[in-house]
Amino acid sequence: MLKAQLYDRLLHKQSLARFTAARLGGAAEWLYIARDSYHELAEMVLAAWDDGLPVRILGGGANVLVSDDGVRGLVIINRLSEIIFGAFAGDSNVIAASGTSLSTLTRRCQSQGLAGMEWAVSVPGTVGGAVVNNAGAHGGDMAGVVRRIALLDAQHGFRVLPVESLDYAYRHSSLKARDDRRYLVLLAALSLPPGAPDDIQTTMDTFIAQRKRTQPPGASLGSIFKNPPGDYAGRLIESVGLKGYTIGGAQVSPLHANFFINVGDATAHDYYALIQHAQRTVREQTGVELELEVELVGEW
Ligand SMILES: Cc1cc2nc3c(=O)[nH]c(=O)nc-3n(C[C@H](O)[C@H](O)[C@H](O)COP(=O)(O)OP(=O)(O)OC[C@H]3O[C@@H](n4cnc5c(N)ncnc54)[C@H](O)[C@@H]3O)c2cc1C
């Protein structure tokens, strides 16, 4: 497709608040929602790279704090969802498109009698975001199930990368560490062992109940900080008396202190001020430097 025709699909100056889990943030200069065509998504990304336009791919926006000033260039919301089950080369048995929701993938695997994804049943976001972040919960993570990914890379073109090259560690990957962000995760191939669907369901139900008990509802970004070695960010924030602390419309959850809730019309500025306040207070009172798990996106 001609670039001009492609660019006709772009929306100008669209608020990103409804595309992020915290329901806040400014506008994308240009927005494209990828819903049904891989071909068009790839063409769009390649055209934008070719024109030197900054590109940011978002899945569920569940781990990003978008600035009030918005994001320059092109933001792509990836909604391309597909799951294929089968016996694929190199011992993988599930291939998931990067825009597939993680919880949908988990439920589909359960119904196919494939175990190993139960931890992800209530982790918001997409396969692409989970691949980049090495999402994990309840002792499982992407590093444990991914075998290889397919990637479009501004520098190297189309590539298939084995999991070893992703350098996975706790909420870390070689992709996340790249400042240029000039790549698009297309697919992830997973290897999952067989399991009894009823047993898998029971484990999923346990994890869902545990989350309901310990994590607050409402608009948030999940855990704001990584857990420091041997401790919990939530415990540290609670220990310095910040549960319930509020700046503007952003509040440290009274239920779980590592969750910050958008209780009203929080701005990204409120949210970030709360992050900095918690980080500073914990540093001053305990000596521990909390490291952000969420990512700042846009003009800060
Ligand atoms: C209530 C709540 C609970 C949570 N609980 C957990 C938890 O238990 N464990 C956990 O690990 N996380 C948790 N999170 C955080 C979040 O769910 C994960 O980080 C998730 O993997 C983010 O996926 P996403 O699609 O929303 O990514 P986004 O936030 O949209 O993006 C994250 C990063 O990945 C990049 N990216 C996304 N898709 C692509 C792609 N296709 N190609 C290239 N780059 C891409 C983005 O540019 C960005 O850098 C929670 C969040 C919330 C709101």
The ligand as a Gaussian input file, in Angstrom:
#p B3LYP/6-31G(d) Opt

LIG

0 1
 C       -3.947000      -4.622000      37.994000
 C       -2.618000      -4.997000      37.403000
 C       -1.974000      -6.140000      37.846000
 C       -0.735000      -6.502000      37.313000
 N       -0.130000      -7.638000      37.748000
 C        1.035000      -8.022000      37.182000
 C        1.673000      -9.237000      37.581000
 O        1.180000      -9.975000      38.426000
 N        2.839000      -9.563000      36.992000
 C        3.406000      -8.774000      36.043000
 O        4.477000      -9.136000      35.518000
 N        2.846000      -7.620000      35.650000
 C        1.671000      -7.240000      36.197000
 N        1.095000      -6.066000      35.780000
 C        1.748000      -5.249000      34.764000
 C        1.337000      -5.628000      33.317000
 O        0.165000      -6.398000      33.337000
 C        2.441000      -6.412000      32.628000
 O        3.645000      -5.693000      32.632000
 C        2.055000      -6.735000      31.175000
 O        2.959000      -7.677000      30.651000
 C        2.035000      -5.515000      30.292000
 O        1.524000      -5.891000      29.037000
 P        0.897000      -4.792000      28.086000
 O        0.468000      -5.450000      26.832000
 O       -0.135000      -4.011000      28.807000
 O        2.177000      -3.905000      27.816000
 P        2.245000      -2.302000      27.661000
 O        2.103000      -1.676000      29.009000
 O        1.314000      -1.865000      26.579000
 O        3.738000      -2.160000      27.170000
 C        4.814000      -2.543000      27.988000
 C        6.120000      -2.413000      27.201000
 O        6.124000      -3.378000      26.146000
 C        6.235000      -2.724000      24.874000
 N        5.405000      -3.493000      23.947000
 C        4.144000      -3.958000      24.150000
 N        3.757000      -4.713000      23.102000
 C        4.784000      -4.717000      22.210000
 C        4.999000      -5.316000      20.930000
 N        4.088000      -6.099000      20.346000
 N        6.181000      -5.095000      20.299000
 C        7.129000      -4.320000      20.870000
 N        7.006000      -3.741000      22.099000
 C        5.837000      -3.934000      22.745000
 C        5.742000      -1.295000      25.121000
 O        6.255000      -0.381000      24.165000
 C        6.278000      -1.058000      26.518000
 O        7.654000      -0.774000      26.439000
 C       -0.141000      -5.691000      36.298000
 C       -0.813000      -4.543000      35.858000
 C       -2.039000      -4.194000      36.373000
 C       -2.742000      -2.986000      35.844000

